[in-house]
């Protein structure tokens, strides 16, 4: 019998962290749209749904893509509302920590 990876609903902490990151991404996406920043709007557009719906195996990639928006010379926090940008970053970091703990426990 092959061991299948757990579904998201079987990992409530990870599911909730993904949903929290998705809500933060929704706020940033709305802010990008409201100021007409097409670049960050296009970058953020797929993230809320991926963070909300991706299975655990794909969630890390979505979180890392979101985290990549915080570069040293080109950061989303320089363009969009600071509080929302930091909340998104913190939600992504929390999600990545939970995923790392889960993966470490499985191995």
N, C-alpha and C positions, 0 to 999 in steps of 0.2 A: 504494500500500500504506500503510495506516494504522499508525502506531507505537502499540503497546499499552504501557501502563505495566508495569514489571517486577513479577513475582510476588514474594512475600516470600522464597521460597526462593532467588531470584536476588540477594538483598541480604542476605548472611549476617550482616554487622555489625548491620544494623537488626533482623533477625530475632532475633538473640541478645539485643540490647538490649530488645526487646519481651518476650522470654521472661524476662529478668532482672526487668523491671518487673512482669510477671505473678506471678512467684514472691514478690516483695515485697508485692504486693497480696494474694496468698493469705494471707500471714502477718498482715497487718493485718486482713483480713476475719475470720480465725480469732480474733484478739484481740478484735475488736468483738463477735463472737458469744459468746466466753467471759465477757465482762463484761456481756452483755445490753444493749449499746448499739444499740438498733434503728435509730436515725437513721444512724449511720455504717455499720452493717451494710447498710442499704438503699442507701446511697450507693456503697459499695464493691462490692456484689454483682455488678454487671455488668462491672466493670473487669478482673478477671483473664482472663476468656474473651476479652474484646475485645482486650486487650493480647497475648494468646497467639495469636489467630486472625485478627485484622483484617488486611485487605490494607494495604499501605503508604499508600494514599490515605486510609484511614480511621484509621490509627494515630495521626496527630497529634491528632485530635479526642479519642480515648480518653486519650491522654497529657495533654492540656490539661484534661480533666475531672478526672483524678486530681490534677493540679497545683493545681486550684482548691480543693482541700480544705485548702490552707495559707493561710488568710486571716489578716489582721493581728489581728482580734478574735475569730475563731472558727476555730481550727485543729485539724486531726485530731491534731497532735502534742501538744495539751494534754490529750487524752482517752486516746489509745491509747499503747502503749509507745513511748517516745522513740526508742530505737535503731531499731525497725522503721519508725517514721514517717519518720525521717531517711533510712534506707536506701531507702524507697519514693520519697521526694522526689528523692534523688540519682539513682536509676535512671530516673525520669521525665525529669530534666534531661539525663541522658546520651542518652536516646532522642531527645528533642527536638533536641539538638545534631546528632546523626547525621542526623535527618530534614532539618534545615535545610541541612546540608552537601550531602546528596544532592540536594535540590531546587535548590540554587544551582548545582551541577555540571550539572544537566539543562538549565538555562536559558541 
